[in-house]
Amino acid sequence: MFIGEKMLFSEYKYFQHSFPEPQYLGAKHTLISWLNKHIPRDVKTALDAFGGSQSVAFFLKQRGFTTTTNDFLNFNHQIGMALIENKDQILTDEDIHLLLNIDANSDPDFQLMEDTYTDIFFERSESRFLDGFRKNIEHLKNPYKKALAFTIMSRSLTRKITMGHFAHTQALKYASCPERLKRNRSLARPIKDIFVELVPKYNQAVFDNQKENKSHNENILDLLPKMGPVDLAYFDPPYCDSHADYQSFYHLLETYVEYWKDKQFINTIKRYEPQKFSGFDKKRDVVASFEKLFESAQDIPYWLISYNNRSYPSVDDFQKLVAKYRDVEVEYKAYENGRGGKGSVAGSCEILLVCKKRLVVSIPFECERELAYA
Ligand SMILES: C[S@@+](CC[C@H](N)C(=O)[O-])C[C@H]1O[C@@H](n2cnc3c(N)ncnc32)[C@H](O)[C@@H]1O
């Protein structure tokens, strides 16, 4: 990963651990060097408030900062536990053996995948495998190992289906289509094989940056008022009104981690209902949520905010909103190579608002008098 000329040798210390390529709507792993240019020299502690795939939190950890990350969806928090908070726990051969040792008799407490998603996303044998694996995760005692197992399984599942999300139900059909298979052979591969292949990529991404890093699973509007001091906050909210419907796209991953017993599963995609409250994904809530977010972040000296020119409110209105709290500079980057399709960024423009505390110049009393008489 190229980060930029300005970094010191010591700042590269943790860069031999590479971030496993995510497939997550709005992930910023390709924009890291751009973000890095706007991180001031005196930062020591940082917050990734909307962590998602954790690509930015991972980079903040690599920079040696004490890193706090957060996402209101649990499957993303599991990535935060596995790769940000975790210092040294990896999945060993013994752990993998335990996870893959699937009970041939299905357990009535572990049939959610089979009952809900068979013939929608998976064949029955694969759904059963997922239920058995889910049960075995409970046998891993260490929370970081559990988190790694969830993380690697989530990634395996986004490989197994078309478009990398679960708002699309063609994966089973495409798995028998040679043309489609040429483009994505994972469609026809057993989930188990995909999982096993990914384990080393994730194990090598576990490292200790000698700091106490933390992953949270809360609505940021609840977390921020309770948080201790931090030097820099990175805000990468969902891009409201641009199909960034994380709970429809990734419902299955959240259901797998939470293993809901008290939800309904609705529509053709069988997404859970009721959904969790975000505050940033509906036009009716988003302005009030940003105001609340910025009020709570008043004590954080530096903010970096990712935005997109297709979001609501418009970039101009959003800039005005941020300017109530901070001095803002707006940076633009055009997306040229997006793949198109629902939720795609193709043809849109990625925006970064670089925000600093307003300079308050205090004029000594005598000077004030002199100025008044000048
Ligand atoms: C644009 S994505 C972040 C992408 C991330 N920077 C990355 O590189 O993968 C926005 C994330 O915000 C999360 N989110 C939405 N509303 C939230 C809220 N109120 N509090 C915390 N996280 C929220 C979503 O689950 C989603 O993962």
The ligand as an SDF file (V2000), in Angstrom:
LIG
                    3D

 27 29  0  0  0  0  0  0  0  0999 V2000
  -19.7760    4.1950    4.5030 C   0  0  0  0  0  0  0  0  0  0  0  0
  -19.7980    2.8490    5.6100 S   0  0  0  0  0  0  0  0  0  0  0  0
  -18.2190    2.9390    6.3660 C   0  0  0  0  0  0  0  0  0  0  0  0
  -17.1760    2.3040    5.4940 C   0  0  0  0  0  0  0  0  0  0  0  0
  -15.8180    2.2090    6.1750 C   0  0  0  0  0  0  0  0  0  0  0  0
  -15.1660    3.4840    6.3030 N   0  0  0  0  0  0  0  0  0  0  0  0
  -14.9320    1.2500    5.4130 C   0  0  0  0  0  0  0  0  0  0  0  0
  -13.8320    1.6340    4.9870 O   0  0  0  0  0  0  0  0  0  0  0  0
  -15.3370    0.1070    5.2360 O   0  0  0  0  0  0  0  0  0  0  0  0
  -20.8670    3.4070    6.8710 C   0  0  0  0  0  0  0  0  0  0  0  0
  -21.0020    2.4710    8.0690 C   0  0  0  0  0  0  0  0  0  0  0  0
  -21.7490    3.1490    9.0790 O   0  0  0  0  0  0  0  0  0  0  0  0
  -22.4740    2.1890    9.8190 C   0  0  0  0  0  0  0  0  0  0  0  0
  -23.5320    2.9510   10.5210 N   0  0  0  0  0  0  0  0  0  0  0  0
  -24.6830    3.4550   10.0310 C   0  0  0  0  0  0  0  0  0  0  0  0
  -25.3350    4.1650   10.9730 N   0  0  0  0  0  0  0  0  0  0  0  0
  -24.5680    4.1120   12.0990 C   0  0  0  0  0  0  0  0  0  0  0  0
  -24.6980    4.6670   13.3910 C   0  0  0  0  0  0  0  0  0  0  0  0
  -25.7350    5.4220   13.7290 N   0  0  0  0  0  0  0  0  0  0  0  0
  -23.7220    4.4370   14.2990 N   0  0  0  0  0  0  0  0  0  0  0  0
  -22.6480    3.6660   13.9600 C   0  0  0  0  0  0  0  0  0  0  0  0
  -22.4790    3.1030   12.7430 N   0  0  0  0  0  0  0  0  0  0  0  0
  -23.4230    3.3390   11.8190 C   0  0  0  0  0  0  0  0  0  0  0  0
  -22.9430    1.1910    8.7690 C   0  0  0  0  0  0  0  0  0  0  0  0
  -23.1840   -0.0680    9.3470 O   0  0  0  0  0  0  0  0  0  0  0  0
  -21.7490    1.1720    7.7970 C   0  0  0  0  0  0  0  0  0  0  0  0
  -20.8860    0.0960    8.0850 O   0  0  0  0  0  0  0  0  0  0  0  0
  1  2  1  0
  2  3  1  0
  2 10  1  0
  3  4  1  0
  4  5  1  0
  5  6  1  0
  5  7  1  0
  7  8  2  0
  7  9  1  0
 10 11  1  0
 11 12  1  0
 11 26  1  0
 12 13  1  0
 13 14  1  0
 13 24  1  0
 14 15  1  0
 14 23  1  0
 15 16  2  0
 16 17  1  0
 17 18  1  0
 17 23  2  0
 18 19  1  0
 18 20  2  0
 20 21  1  0
 21 22  2  0
 22 23  1  0
 24 25  1  0
 24 26  1  0
 26 27  1  0
M  CHG  2   2   1   9  -1
M  END
$$$$
